[in-house]
Amino acid sequence: MNDLISVVDWSRWQFALTAMYHWLFVPLTLGISVIVGIMETIYYRTRSPRWLAITKFWMKLFGINFAVGVATGIILEFEFGTNWSNYSWFVGDIFGAPLAIEGLLAFFMESTFIAVMFFGWKKVSPGFHLAATWLTALGASISALWILIANAWMQYPVGMVFDPAQMRNVMDSFSDVVLSPVAIHKFFHAVLSGWVLAGVFVIGVSSWFLLRKRAVDMAVSSIKIGGWVALAGMIGTMWTGDGSALDVARVQPMKLAAMEGLYDGGCDQSIVAFGILNPSKSVDNDEDDFLFSIDIPYGLSFLATHDPHAFVPGINDLLSGRRINEQGDTFYVESFADRIAIGKKAHEALRAYDIASAERNEAAMAAAKATLMENYRFFGYGYLDSPAEAVPPVAVTFYSFHIMVIFGGYLLAFIAVVLFCAYRKPGWLSSKLLLWLGMISVPVVWVCSEAGWVTAEVGRQPWIIEGLMPTKAAISDISAATVQTTFWLFALVFTAFLAAEMCIMLRAIRKGSETDYENTKD
């Protein structure tokens, strides 16, 4: 049992390591491809040598980032087979379909047109080249779409039916999987947040140019484009974030409770603007939730339901099954203890079906299948040993969510100020404080992006598929030592990738400031 727990933990750490490294590159690819497309469109319309030079500079940085992102993404998908083979078998018919479409459609689309984008300047017409640039950007977003559809299905499994004859789930509605509201909100939230990250990246690099008083004209023009893309992305991110909050409250209420460190919910529920969790608090004691907090009245009720007076359950409410209806009456649904009992009954029925199938006893098979289907809605809970096991890591979820929100608020204000200054007299962008903030905001926006990803993934633990399969039931039959070895190997390789990318990026930026764009004018 200890080795099993070790394999689960190390496999989770390895996947988290790969995903977080991969997510360093994905949002920049999604956003900067759009920025490059806008810049090349301006060049196509004006035929300005200045805009051609600006486009090629940012395109070079896009290419460096794209190459490293592809390498980490391929490894991420392989891990479903190497570390999570039980998961892949259990839902491969559903989960594999979006990934297959992503590989066959989006990745080949990107690969085809990115070649034209980088090597076709003098080989194809300007119009065809512009189309290739925008198709590369579109391909990146389509790639993200199918991957995020797969991820959203793990958060909210729909469009499937369990087939006891195969001992696995099979898809019965492709449209339900693709058009899930969780998938739609997750896609737009991720892509638009990539616009924010890329816009802030462009502002940060351009701020460095302005501090060194090099390529000033290029830097100011880039700040304007990057700022508008970042502002549009931030507004869209906030809008889709609101939709995502409604989804989480509806289909992952335990995640929402962990995001707010909320153990005992209620009506008119406030939201924590800033707080420090009580490290001694747990589901089995009555200590205060927070050592210190600043709350916004009615905030969480409004965030979760758009009704400032609505009931929002906390962790203890969910575990006990306690709810409050619109009339203020308390009622109870299945507690987590009941769900575990129902899930174990479904497991027993599945075992009975398997035995009856081996004996070719059709009557026993039909009876076992009926019992299984009746109790299947809580099948995943049958793997749990106690209700407390269904509570995600509260501290990690709470702090990552609030870091995302606080940093997001700062970035919105920063982007607005930079855009305002960019359209004033030239001296407004010469403030050293503003330019230093521009460069500091680059790591800030990356931390904000990673915090959002951590919130989404850690907040749904212990589930690899919400309510259907916990991580401990999804792993491959491998030793803990094997996973530990590959974990440290991947950590070394990914760190080397990141260091190499940063060195190449910095060299390209430095070279651009010194030679290519210093004296470029219309």
C-alpha positions in Angstrom: 0.0 0.0 0.0 2.8 2.4 0.8 4.4 1.7 -2.5 1.1 2.4 -4.2 0.7 5.7 -2.4 4.3 6.6 -3.4 3.6 5.8 -7.1 0.5 7.9 -7.0 2.2 10.9 -5.4 5.3 10.7 -7.6 3.2 10.3 -10.8 1.1 13.3 -9.8 4.3 15.4 -9.2 5.7 14.3 -12.5 2.6 15.2 -14.4 2.4 18.6 -12.5 6.0 19.3 -13.3 5.5 18.6 -17.0 2.2 20.5 -17.2 3.6 23.6 -15.4 6.7 23.7 -17.6 4.5 23.3 -20.7 2.2 26.0 -19.5 5.1 28.4 -19.4 5.2 28.3 -23.2 1.6 27.7 -24.3 0.0 31.1 -23.3 2.8 33.1 -24.9 2.4 31.1 -28.1 -1.4 31.7 -28.1 -1.0 35.4 -27.6 2.1 36.4 -29.4 0.9 34.7 -32.6 -2.1 37.0 -32.6 0.1 40.1 -32.0 2.4 39.0 -34.8 -0.6 38.6 -37.1 -1.8 42.1 -36.2 1.6 43.6 -36.9 2.0 41.8 -40.2 -1.5 43.0 -41.2 -0.4 46.6 -40.6 2.7 45.9 -42.7 0.6 44.4 -45.5 -1.7 47.4 -45.6 1.1 50.0 -45.3 4.1 48.2 -46.9 6.1 50.0 -44.3 9.7 48.7 -43.7 9.4 49.7 -40.1 6.4 47.4 -39.6 8.1 44.6 -41.5 11.1 44.9 -39.1 8.8 44.9 -36.1 6.9 41.9 -37.4 10.0 39.9 -38.0 11.5 40.7 -34.6 8.4 39.4 -32.6 8.0 36.5 -35.0 11.5 35.4 -34.1 10.6 35.3 -30.4 7.4 33.5 -31.2 9.3 30.8 -33.1 11.8 30.2 -30.3 8.9 29.8 -27.8 6.9 27.6 -30.1 9.7 25.1 -30.6 10.3 24.5 -26.9 6.5 24.3 -26.2 6.1 21.5 -28.7 8.8 19.4 -27.0 7.2 19.6 -23.6 3.7 19.1 -25.0 4.6 15.8 -26.6 6.0 14.4 -23.4 2.9 15.5 -21.5 0.7 13.4 -23.8 3.0 10.4 -23.6 2.6 10.4 -19.8 -1.0 9.3 -20.1 0.2 6.0 -21.5 3.3 5.6 -19.3 2.0 6.8 -15.9 -1.8 6.8 -16.2 -2.6 3.7 -18.3 -5.6 2.7 -16.1 -7.1 6.1 -16.8 -6.3 5.8 -20.5 -8.1 2.4 -20.6 -11.1 3.5 -18.5 -11.9 6.6 -20.6 -9.6 6.4 -23.6 -12.6 6.2 -26.0 -13.7 9.7 -24.9 -10.5 11.4 -23.8 -8.5 10.2 -26.8 -10.9 11.6 -29.4 -10.1 15.3 -28.8 -6.4 14.6 -28.5 -6.5 12.7 -31.8 -8.3 15.5 -33.6 -5.8 18.0 -32.1 -2.9 16.0 -33.5 -4.4 15.3 -36.9 -5.9 18.7 -37.5 -4.4 21.5 -35.4 -0.8 20.4 -35.0 -0.4 19.6 -38.7 -2.1 22.9 -39.6 0.4 24.7 -37.4 3.4 22.7 -38.7 2.4 23.4 -42.3 1.8 27.1 -42.1 4.6 28.0 -39.6 7.1 26.8 -42.3 5.6 29.4 -44.7 5.5 32.0 -42.0 9.2 31.8 -41.3 10.7 30.7 -44.6 8.3 32.1 -47.2 8.9 35.8 -47.1 10.4 35.8 -50.6 8.9 32.6 -51.9 5.1 33.4 -51.7 3.1 36.5 -52.2 2.6 39.0 -49.3 -1.1 38.1 -49.1 -0.4 34.3 -48.9 2.3 34.9 -46.3 -0.2 37.0 -44.2 -2.7 34.2 -44.5 -0.1 31.7 -43.3 0.7 33.8 -40.3 -3.0 34.1 -39.3 -3.6 30.4 -40.0 -0.7 29.6 -37.7 -2.3 31.7 -35.0 -5.6 30.0 -35.7 -4.0 26.6 -35.6 -2.5 27.3 -32.2 -5.9 28.2 -30.8 -7.6 25.2 -32.4 -4.9 23.0 -30.8 -5.7 24.6 -27.4 -9.4 24.1 -28.1 -9.2 20.3 -28.4 -6.7 19.9 -25.5 -8.9 22.0 -23.3 -12.0 20.1 -24.3 -10.3 16.9 -23.1 -9.3 18.7 -19.9 -12.7 20.1 -19.3 -14.2 16.6 -19.7 -12.0 15.5 -16.8 -13.5 18.3 -14.8 -17.1 17.6 -15.9 -17.6 14.2 -17.5 -20.5 14.2 -19.9 -21.5 12.5 -23.2 -20.6 8.9 -22.1 -22.0 5.7 -20.9 -20.3 2.8 -19.0 -20.2 -0.5 -20.9 -19.7 -3.3 -18.3 -18.9 -5.8 -21.1 -15.7 -3.7 -21.9 -15.2 -2.5 -18.3 -14.8 1.0 -19.6 -16.7 4.2 -20.5 -17.5 4.8 -24.1 -18.7 8.0 -25.8 -22.3 8.3 -26.7 -22.6 12.0 -27.5 -19.6 13.8 -29.2 -21.5 17.1 -29.2 -22.1 16.9 -25.4 -18.3 16.6 -24.9 -17.4 19.3 -27.4 -20.1 21.8 -26.4 -19.9 21.4 -22.7 -20.2 24.8 -21.0 -17.1 24.0 -18.9 -15.1 23.3 -22.1 -16.3 26.5 -23.8 -15.5 28.7 -20.8 -12.2 27.0 -20.2 -11.1 27.4 -23.8 -11.9 31.1 -24.0 -10.5 31.8 -20.5 -7.2 30.1 -21.3 -6.8 31.6 -24.8 -7.7 35.1 -23.7 -5.4 34.9 -20.7 -2.7 34.0 -23.2 -3.4 37.3 -24.9 -2.8 39.1 -21.6 0.5 37.2 -21.0 1.8 37.9 -24.5 0.7 41.6 -24.4 2.5 42.1 -21.1 5.5 40.2 -22.4 5.7 42.6 -25.4 5.3 45.6 -23.1 8.0 44.3 -20.8 10.5 43.7 -23.6 9.7 47.1 -25.2 10.2 48.7 -21.8 13.7 47.3 -21.7 14.3 48.9 -25.2 13.1 52.2 -23.9 15.2 52.1 -20.7 18.3 51.6 -22.9 17.0 54.2 -25.4 17.3 51.8 -28.3 14.8 51.1 -31.1 12.5 53.6 -29.4 10.1 53.9 -32.3 9.7 50.2 -32.6 9.2 49.9 -28.8 6.4 52.5 -28.6 4.6 50.9 -31.6 4.9 47.4 -30.0 3.6 48.7 -26.6 0.5 50.0 -28.3 -0.2 46.7 -30.1 0.7 44.6 -27.1 -1.3 46.9 -24.7 -4.5 46.7 -26.8 -4.3 42.9 -27.1 -3.6 42.6 -23.4 -6.5 44.8 -22.5 -8.9 42.9 -24.8 -7.6 39.7 -23.3 -8.0 40.9 -19.8 -11.6 42.0 -20.3 -12.4 38.6 -22.0 -10.6 36.7 -19.2 -12.6 38.4 -16.6 -15.9 37.7 -18.5 -15.1 34.0 -19.1 -13.7 33.8 -15.5 -17.2 34.7 -14.3 -18.7 32.0 -16.4 -16.1 29.5 -15.1 -17.0 30.4 -11.5 -20.6 29.6 -12.2 -19.5 26.3 -13.7 -17.3 25.4 -10.7 -20.1 26.3 -8.3 -22.5 24.0 -10.2 -20.3 21.0 -11.0 -17.3 21.2 -8.7 -18.6 22.8 -5.5 -15.8 21.2 -3.4 -13.2 23.1 -5.5 -15.1 26.4 -5.0 -15.1 25.8 -1.2 -11.3 25.1 -1.3 -10.7 28.2 -3.4 -12.3 30.2 -0.6 -11.1 28.2 2.3 -14.8 27.8 3.2 -15.6 25.0 5.7 -19.1 26.1 6.8 -21.1 27.9 4.1 -24.3 29.9 4.3 -26.5 32.4 2.6 -25.3 35.9 1.9 -21.8 34.4 1.8 -18.9 36.9 1.7 -15.8 36.4 -0.4 -12.2 36.7 0.9 -10.4 39.5 -0.7 -7.2 38.8 1.3 -6.6 36.2 4.0 -4.2 34.0 5.9 -5.5 30.4 6.5 -5.4 28.8 9.8 -2.9 25.9 9.3 -4.5 24.0 12.1 -8.0 24.0 10.6 -9.3 20.7 9.2 -12.7 19.0 8.7 -12.5 17.3 12.1 -12.1 20.4 14.3 -13.9 23.6 15.1 -11.0 26.0 14.8 -11.4 29.3 12.9 -10.9 29.1 9.1 -8.6 32.1 9.0 -5.9 33.7 11.2 -6.8 37.0 9.4 -9.1 37.9 6.5 -10.6 40.9 4.7 -14.0 40.0 3.3 -16.3 41.5 0.7 -20.0 41.0 1.9 -22.2 38.9 -0.4 -19.3 38.4 -2.8 -19.1 34.6 -2.9 -22.9 34.2 -3.2 -22.9 36.5 -6.2 -19.8 34.9 -7.8 -21.2 31.4 -7.5 -24.8 32.1 -8.5 -25.2 35.8 -9.4 -27.6 36.0 -6.4 -26.0 37.9 -3.5 -28.3 36.1 -1.0 -27.9 32.5 -2.3 -26.6 29.6 -0.2 -23.0 28.5 -0.9 -22.0 25.2 0.7 -18.6 24.9 2.5 -16.5 21.8 2.8 -18.4 20.5 5.8 -21.7 21.1 4.2 -20.7 19.1 1.1 -19.4 16.2 3.2 -22.6 16.0 5.2 -24.9 16.7 2.2 -26.4 19.8 3.8 -28.1 22.3 1.5 -30.5 25.3 1.8 -33.1 25.9 -0.8 -34.4 29.3 -2.1 -37.0 29.4 0.7 -34.3 29.1 3.3 -35.2 25.6 4.3 -32.4 23.1 5.2 -32.4 19.8 3.4 -30.0 17.0 2.8 -28.8 15.1 -0.2 -26.4 12.1 -0.2 -23.5 12.7 2.2 -20.0 11.7 1.0 -20.2 8.7 3.4 -23.4 7.7 1.6 -21.7 8.2 -1.8 -18.8 6.0 -0.8 -21.3 3.3 0.2 -23.2 3.6 -3.0 -19.9 3.6 -5.0 -18.8 0.4 -3.3 -22.1 -1.2 -4.1 -21.5 -0.3 -7.8 -18.1 -1.9 -7.6 -19.6 -5.1 -6.1 -22.2 -5.2 -8.9 -19.4 -4.8 -11.5 -17.5 -7.7 -10.0 -20.7 -9.8 -10.0 -21.3 -8.9 -13.6 -17.8 -10.0 -14.5 -18.2 -13.3 -12.7 -21.6 -13.9 -14.4 -20.1 -13.0 -17.7 -17.4 -15.6 -17.3 -20.1 -18.2 -16.4 -22.3 -17.0 -19.3 -25.2 -16.6 -16.9 -27.3 -14.0 -18.7 -29.9 -13.6 -15.9 -27.2 -12.8 -13.4 -25.5 -10.5 -15.8 -28.7 -8.5 -16.3 -29.4 -8.3 -12.6 -25.8 -7.1 -11.9 -25.9 -4.6 -14.7 -29.1 -3.1 -13.4 -27.6 -2.7 -9.9 -24.5 -1.2 -11.4 -26.3 1.3 -13.5 -28.6 2.3 -10.6 -25.5 3.1 -8.5 -23.0 4.2 -11.1 -23.4 7.9 -10.5 -21.2 7.6 -7.5 -18.9 4.9 -8.9 -15.7 6.9 -8.3 -16.5 7.4 -4.6 -16.2 3.6 -4.2 -12.4 4.0 -4.5 -12.3 6.3 -1.4 -11.7 5.1 2.1 -13.2 8.1 3.9 -15.1 11.3 3.2 -12.1 13.5 4.2 -10.2 11.9 1.3 -12.4 13.9 -1.1 -11.2 17.3 0.2 -8.6 18.9 -2.1 -5.5 20.5 -0.6 -7.2 23.7 0.7 -4.1 25.8 1.3 -2.6 25.3 -2.2 -6.0 25.9 -3.9 -6.9 28.9 -1.8 -3.5 30.7 -2.2 -3.1 30.0 -5.9 -6.6 31.3 -6.6 -6.1 34.5 -4.7 -2.7 35.1 -6.2 -4.3 34.8 -9.6 -7.0 37.3 -8.7 -4.8 39.8 -7.0 -2.1 39.7 -9.7 -4.9 39.9 -12.3 -6.2 43.1 -10.7 -2.7 44.6 -10.7 -2.2 43.7 -14.4 -5.5 45.2 -15.4 -4.5 48.5 -13.8 -1.0 48.3 -15.2 -2.1 47.7 -18.8 -4.6 50.6 -18.6 -1.9 53.0 -17.4 0.6 51.9 -20.0 -1.9 52.3 -22.8 -2.9 55.8 -21.5 0.8 56.8 -21.4 1.5 55.4 -24.8 -0.9 57.8 -26.5 0.2 60.9 -24.6 3.3 62.9 -25.3 6.5 60.8 -25.8 7.8 61.8 -22.3 5.0 59.8 -20.6 6.6 56.5 -21.5 10.1 57.7 -20.4 9.3 57.2 -16.6 11.8 54.8 -15.2 9.3 53.6 -12.6 6.8 52.7 -15.3 9.4 51.0 -17.5 10.7 49.0 -14.6 7.2 48.0 -13.7 6.8 46.9 -17.3 9.8 44.5 -17.0 8.7 43.3 -13.5 5.2 42.6 -14.8 6.6 39.9 -17.1 7.3 37.4 -14.3 4.1 38.6 -12.5 1.9 37.7 -15.5 3.5 34.3 -15.7 3.0 33.6 -12.0 -0.7 34.7 -12.4 -1.1 32.3 -15.3 0.5 29.4 -13.5 -1.6 30.1 -10.4 -4.7 29.8 -12.5 -3.6 26.4 -13.8 -2.7 25.2 -10.3 -6.2 26.3 -9.0 -8.0 24.4 -11.7 -6.0 21.2 -11.3 -5.2 21.0 -7.6 -8.7 22.1 -6.8 -10.2 19.0 -8.3 -8.1 16.5 -6.4 -8.3 13.7 -5.5 -10.1 13.2 -8.8 -8.5 12.6 -12.2 -12.1 12.5 -13.5 -14.4 14.5 -11.3 -16.5 12.0 -9.2 -15.7 9.1 -11.5 -12.1 8.1 -10.9 -9.6 9.2 -8.3 -5.9 9.5 -9.1 -5.0 6.4 -7.0 -7.1 4.2 -9.3 -5.7 5.7 -12.5 -2.0 4.9 -12.3 0.0 2.4 -14.3 1.5 -0.8 -12.8 5.0 0.6 -12.4 7.4 1.0 -9.5 7.9 4.2 -7.5 11.6 4.1 -8.2 10.9 4.3 -12.0 8.7 7.4 -11.6 11.2 9.0 -9.2 14.0 8.5 -11.8 12.0 9.9 -14.7 10.8 12.8 -12.5 14.3 14.0 -11.8 15.3 13.4 -15.4 12.4 15.4 -16.7 13.1 18.2 -14.1 16.7 18.4 -15.4 15.7 18.3 -19.1 12.9 20.8 -18.7 15.0 23.2 -16.7 17.7 23.0 -19.4 14.9 23.7 -22.0 13.8 26.7 -20.1 17.3 28.0 -19.6 18.1 27.5 -23.2 15.0 29.3 -24.3 15.7 32.2 -22.0 19.3 32.5 -23.3 18.2 32.4 -26.9 15.3 34.9 -26.3 17.6 37.3 -24.5 20.2 37.1 -27.2 17.6 37.7 -29.9 16.3 40.7 -27.9 19.8 42.1 -27.3 20.7 41.6 -31.0 17.6 43.3 -32.1 18.2 46.3 -30.0 21.8 46.7 -31.2 21.4 46.1 -34.9 18.3 45.3 -36.8 15.8 47.9 -35.6 17.8 50.8 -34.3 17.4 53.1 -37.3 14.4 51.5 -39.0 11.9 54.3 -40.2 9.1 54.5 -42.6 
